[in-house]
Amino acid sequence: EELRLHYLSEGDVVSTKRMPAQLEETKAEITRIASELQMQKYPANPGHHCRWCEYERICPATKRQAL
């Protein structure tokens, strides 16, 4: 009925509610992702976060690759 996010470093708690359809949509997405992980299907999702990824230098989705 209620979703609570606990921000441990700040000690804050944020509460929110979701409609049943939203919960079902999220459940379907989690199921899809779990299935892809079981099939070892890891599609690249390039973006600004690639700068901190340990695999950036060898990732075929990035322009900078190891020589």
N, CA, C and O atoms as a GROMACS GRO file, in nm:
protein
  268
    1GLU      N    1   0.080  -0.119   0.000
    1GLU     CA    2   0.000   0.000   0.000
    1GLU      C    3   0.084   0.126   0.000
    1GLU      O    4   0.045   0.229  -0.056
    2GLU      N    5   0.202   0.118   0.064
    2GLU     CA    6   0.285   0.237   0.074
    2GLU      C    7   0.431   0.200   0.051
    2GLU      O    8   0.479   0.097   0.098
    3LEU      N    9   0.499   0.283  -0.022
    3LEU     CA   10   0.641   0.264  -0.049
    3LEU      C   11   0.718   0.365   0.034
    3LEU      O   12   0.688   0.484   0.032
    4ARG      N   13   0.817   0.316   0.106
    4ARG     CA   14   0.900   0.406   0.187
    4ARG      C   15   1.045   0.392   0.145
    4ARG      O   16   1.100   0.282   0.137
    5LEU      N   17   1.105   0.505   0.119
    5LEU     CA   18   1.247   0.510   0.086
    5LEU      C   19   1.321   0.567   0.206
    5LEU      O   20   1.293   0.678   0.251
    6HIS      N   21   1.416   0.489   0.256
    6HIS     CA   22   1.494   0.530   0.373
    6HIS      C   23   1.632   0.575   0.324
    6HIS      O   24   1.710   0.494   0.276
    7TYR      N   25   1.660   0.703   0.338
    7TYR     CA   26   1.790   0.757   0.302
    7TYR      C   27   1.876   0.752   0.427
    7TYR      O   28   1.868   0.839   0.514
    8LEU      N   29   1.959   0.649   0.435
    8LEU     CA   30   2.033   0.622   0.557
    8LEU      C   31   2.133   0.730   0.592
    8LEU      O   32   2.147   0.764   0.710
    9SER      N   33   2.203   0.786   0.494
    9SER     CA   34   2.305   0.885   0.524
    9SER      C   35   2.244   1.015   0.580
    9SER      O   36   2.305   1.081   0.664
   10GLU      N   37   2.124   1.050   0.533
   10GLU     CA   38   2.059   1.172   0.582
   10GLU      C   39   1.961   1.145   0.695
   10GLU      O   40   1.925   1.236   0.769
   11GLY      N   41   1.918   1.020   0.708
   11GLY     CA   42   1.819   0.986   0.810
   11GLY      C   43   1.676   1.022   0.769
   11GLY      O   44   1.587   1.022   0.853
   12ASP      N   45   1.655   1.053   0.642
   12ASP     CA   46   1.523   1.091   0.594
   12ASP      C   47   1.444   0.968   0.549
   12ASP      O   48   1.502   0.869   0.506
   13VAL      N   49   1.312   0.977   0.559
   13VAL     CA   50   1.222   0.875   0.507
   13VAL      C   51   1.120   0.946   0.420
   13VAL      O   52   1.057   1.043   0.462
   14VAL      N   53   1.105   0.898   0.296
   14VAL     CA   54   1.007   0.954   0.203
   14VAL      C   55   0.906   0.845   0.175
   14VAL      O   56   0.942   0.733   0.139
   15SER      N   57   0.779   0.876   0.190
   15SER     CA   58   0.672   0.780   0.166
   15SER      C   59   0.593   0.820   0.042
   15SER      O   60   0.574   0.939   0.015
   16THR      N   61   0.546   0.720  -0.031
   16THR     CA   62   0.464   0.744  -0.149
   16THR      C   63   0.370   0.625  -0.167
   16THR      O   64   0.397   0.516  -0.117
   17LYS      N   65   0.263   0.646  -0.239
   17LYS     CA   66   0.169   0.538  -0.267
   17LYS      C   67   0.165   0.513  -0.418
   17LYS      O   68   0.188   0.604  -0.497
   18ARG      N   69   0.136   0.391  -0.455
   18ARG     CA   70   0.126   0.353  -0.596
   18ARG      C   71  -0.008   0.285  -0.620
   18ARG      O   72  -0.064   0.218  -0.533
   19MET      N   73  -0.058   0.303  -0.741
   19MET     CA   74  -0.182   0.238  -0.782
   19MET      C   75  -0.152   0.092  -0.818
   19MET      O   76  -0.039   0.061  -0.855
   20PRO      N   77  -0.250   0.003  -0.807
   20PRO     CA   78  -0.227  -0.139  -0.840
   20PRO      C   79  -0.169  -0.159  -0.981
   20PRO      O   80  -0.085  -0.247  -1.001
   21ALA      N   81  -0.212  -0.080  -1.077
   21ALA     CA   82  -0.160  -0.093  -1.214
   21ALA      C   83  -0.012  -0.059  -1.220
   21ALA      O   84   0.064  -0.123  -1.293
   22GLN      N   85   0.031   0.041  -1.142
   22GLN     CA   86   0.172   0.078  -1.137
   22GLN      C   87   0.255  -0.035  -1.076
   22GLN      O   88   0.366  -0.063  -1.122
   23LEU      N   89   0.202  -0.098  -0.973
   23LEU     CA   90   0.273  -0.209  -0.909
   23LEU      C   91   0.286  -0.327  -1.004
   23LEU      O   92   0.391  -0.391  -1.009
   24GLU      N   93   0.181  -0.356  -1.080
   24GLU     CA   94   0.186  -0.466  -1.177
   24GLU      C   95   0.287  -0.436  -1.288
   24GLU      O   96   0.358  -0.526  -1.333
   25GLU      N   97   0.293  -0.311  -1.332
   25GLU     CA   98   0.389  -0.272  -1.435
   25GLU      C   99   0.533  -0.290  -1.385
   25GLU      O  100   0.619  -0.340  -1.457
   26THR      N  101   0.557  -0.251  -1.262
   26THR     CA  102   0.690  -0.267  -1.203
   26THR      C  103   0.724  -0.414  -1.185
   26THR      O  104   0.837  -0.455  -1.211
   27LYS      N  105   0.628  -0.493  -1.141
   27LYS     CA  106   0.649  -0.637  -1.125
   27LYS      C  107   0.684  -0.702  -1.259
   27LYS      O  108   0.773  -0.787  -1.265
   28ALA      N  109   0.616  -0.662  -1.366
   28ALA     CA  110   0.644  -0.716  -1.499
   28ALA      C  111   0.785  -0.678  -1.543
   28ALA      O  112   0.855  -0.760  -1.604
   29GLU      N  113   0.828  -0.555  -1.515
   29GLU     CA  114   0.963  -0.512  -1.552
   29GLU      C  115   1.069  -0.590  -1.475
   29GLU      O  116   1.171  -0.629  -1.532
   30ILE      N  117   1.047  -0.611  -1.347
   30ILE     CA  118   1.141  -0.689  -1.266
   30ILE      C  119   1.150  -0.832  -1.318
   30ILE      O  120   1.260  -0.888  -1.327
   31THR      N  121   1.036  -0.890  -1.352
   31THR     CA  122   1.034  -1.026  -1.407
   31THR      C  123   1.111  -1.033  -1.539
   31THR      O  124   1.186  -1.128  -1.562
   32ARG      N  125   1.092  -0.933  -1.625
   32ARG     CA  126   1.162  -0.929  -1.754
   32ARG      C  127   1.313  -0.920  -1.733
   32ARG      O  128   1.390  -0.992  -1.797
   33ILE      N  129   1.356  -0.831  -1.645
   33ILE     CA  130   1.498  -0.813  -1.620
   33ILE      C  131   1.558  -0.939  -1.559
   33ILE      O  132   1.668  -0.979  -1.597
   34ALA      N  133   1.488  -1.003  -1.466
   34ALA     CA  134   1.538  -1.127  -1.407
   34ALA      C  135   1.553  -1.236  -1.512
   34ALA      O  136   1.649  -1.312  -1.510
   35SER      N  137   1.459  -1.242  -1.605
   35SER     CA  138   1.466  -1.341  -1.713
   35SER      C  139   1.588  -1.315  -1.803
   35SER      O  140   1.658  -1.408  -1.842
   36GLU      N  141   1.612  -1.188  -1.835
   36GLU     CA  142   1.728  -1.153  -1.917
   36GLU      C  143   1.859  -1.188  -1.845
   36GLU      O  144   1.954  -1.233  -1.908
   37LEU      N  145   1.863  -1.167  -1.716
   37LEU     CA  146   1.983  -1.201  -1.639
   37LEU      C  147   2.006  -1.352  -1.640
   37LEU      O  148   2.119  -1.397  -1.655
   38GLN      N  149   1.899  -1.430  -1.626
   38GLN     CA  150   1.911  -1.575  -1.630
   38GLN      C  151   1.962  -1.623  -1.766
   38GLN      O  152   2.034  -1.722  -1.774
   39MET      N  153   1.924  -1.553  -1.872
   39MET     CA  154   1.970  -1.589  -2.007
   39MET      C  155   2.106  -1.528  -2.038
   39MET      O  156   2.156  -1.541  -2.150
   40GLN      N  157   2.165  -1.461  -1.940
   40GLN     CA  158   2.292  -1.391  -1.955
   40GLN      C  159   2.285  -1.290  -2.068
   40GLN      O  160   2.379  -1.275  -2.146
   41LYS      N  161   2.174  -1.221  -2.075
   41LYS     CA  162   2.150  -1.118  -2.175
   41LYS      C  163   2.171  -0.983  -2.107
   41LYS      O  164   2.086  -0.938  -2.030
   42TYR      N  165   2.284  -0.919  -2.136
   42TYR     CA  166   2.319  -0.794  -2.072
   42TYR      C  167   2.338  -0.684  -2.177
   42TYR      O  168   2.452  -0.653  -2.212
   43PRO      N  169   2.230  -0.626  -2.226
   43PRO     CA  170   2.245  -0.522  -2.328
   43PRO      C  171   2.312  -0.398  -2.271
   43PRO      O  172   2.285  -0.357  -2.158
   44ALA      N  173   2.399  -0.339  -2.351
   44ALA     CA  174   2.468  -0.216  -2.308
   44ALA      C  175   2.369  -0.101  -2.303
   44ALA      O  176   2.278  -0.092  -2.386
   45ASN      N  177   2.387  -0.015  -2.207
   45ASN     CA  178   2.304   0.103  -2.192
   45ASN      C  179   2.395   0.223  -2.172
   45ASN      O  180   2.404   0.277  -2.062
   46PRO      N  181   2.465   0.265  -2.279
   46PRO     CA  182   2.565   0.371  -2.266
   46PRO      C  183   2.506   0.504  -2.221
   46PRO      O  184   2.392   0.537  -2.252
   47GLY      N  185   2.587   0.578  -2.147
   47GLY     CA  186   2.546   0.708  -2.098
   47GLY      C  187   2.657   0.769  -2.014
   47GLY      O  188   2.770   0.721  -2.014
   48HIS      N  189   2.624   0.877  -1.943
   48HIS     CA  190   2.725   0.946  -1.862
   48HIS      C  191   2.784   0.856  -1.754
   48HIS      O  192   2.897   0.878  -1.711
   49HIS      N  193   2.708   0.757  -1.709
   49HIS     CA  194   2.755   0.666  -1.606
   49HIS      C  195   2.870   0.576  -1.654
   49HIS      O  196   2.937   0.514  -1.572
   50CYS      N  197   2.894   0.570  -1.783
   50CYS     CA  198   3.003   0.487  -1.837
   50CYS      C  199   3.139   0.533  -1.785
   50CYS      O  200   3.233   0.453  -1.777
   51ARG      N  201   3.151   0.660  -1.750
   51ARG     CA  202   3.279   0.712  -1.699
   51ARG      C  203   3.324   0.639  -1.573
   51ARG      O  204   3.444   0.633  -1.545
   52TRP      N  205   3.230   0.584  -1.498
   52TRP     CA  206   3.264   0.516  -1.372
   52TRP      C  207   3.260   0.365  -1.385
   52TRP      O  208   3.285   0.295  -1.286
   53CYS      N  209   3.231   0.313  -1.502
   53CYS     CA  210   3.220   0.169  -1.522
   53CYS      C  211   3.358   0.106  -1.540
   53CYS      O  212   3.442   0.158  -1.613
   54GLU      N  213   3.380  -0.005  -1.472
   54GLU     CA  214   3.508  -0.075  -1.481
   54GLU      C  215   3.532  -0.135  -1.620
   54GLU      O  216   3.645  -0.165  -1.656
   55TYR      N  217   3.425  -0.152  -1.698
   55TYR     CA  218   3.436  -0.217  -1.828
   55TYR      C  219   3.433  -0.120  -1.946
   55TYR      O  220   3.426  -0.162  -2.061
   56GLU      N  221   3.438   0.010  -1.918
   56GLU     CA  222   3.427   0.110  -2.024
   56GLU      C  223   3.531   0.088  -2.134
   56GLU      O  224   3.499   0.099  -2.252
   57ARG      N  225   3.653   0.057  -2.096
   57ARG     CA  226   3.761   0.046  -2.196
   57ARG      C  227   3.743  -0.072  -2.291
   57ARG      O  228   3.799  -0.071  -2.400
   58ILE      N  229   3.666  -0.173  -2.252
   58ILE     CA  230   3.649  -0.289  -2.339
   58ILE      C  231   3.506  -0.305  -2.390
   58ILE      O  232   3.476  -0.400  -2.462
   59CYS      N  233   3.419  -0.214  -2.352
   59CYS     CA  234   3.278  -0.223  -2.390
   59CYS      C  235   3.259  -0.186  -2.536
   59CYS      O  236   3.306  -0.080  -2.579
   60PRO      N  237   3.192  -0.270  -2.614
   60PRO     CA  238   3.171  -0.238  -2.755
   60PRO      C  239   3.076  -0.119  -2.776
   60PRO      O  240   3.069  -0.065  -2.886
   61ALA      N  241   3.004  -0.079  -2.673
   61ALA     CA  242   2.912   0.033  -2.685
   61ALA      C  243   2.978   0.168  -2.664
   61ALA      O  244   2.918   0.271  -2.691
   62THR      N  245   3.102   0.169  -2.615
   62THR     CA  246   3.172   0.296  -2.594
   62THR      C  247   3.270   0.319  -2.707
   62THR      O  248   3.317   0.224  -2.771
   63LYS      N  249   3.302   0.444  -2.732
   63LYS     CA  250   3.395   0.478  -2.840
   63LYS      C  251   3.539   0.456  -2.800
   63LYS      O  252   3.622   0.422  -2.884
   64ARG      N  253   3.570   0.474  -2.672
   64ARG     CA  254   3.708   0.457  -2.625
   64ARG      C  255   3.730   0.311  -2.584
   64ARG      O  256   3.676   0.266  -2.483
   65GLN      N  257   3.807   0.240  -2.661
   65GLN     CA  258   3.837   0.100  -2.631
   65GLN      C  259   3.985   0.083  -2.611
   65GLN      O  260   4.065   0.159  -2.664
   66ALA      N  261   4.022  -0.017  -2.535
   66ALA     CA  262   4.162  -0.045  -2.510
   66ALA      C  263   4.231  -0.084  -2.640
   66ALA      O  264   4.172  -0.151  -2.724
   67LEU      N  265   4.353  -0.042  -2.654
   67LEU     CA  266   4.430  -0.076  -2.774
   67LEU      C  267   4.497  -0.210  -2.759
   67LEU      O  268   4.566  -0.255  -2.850
   0.00000   0.00000   0.00000
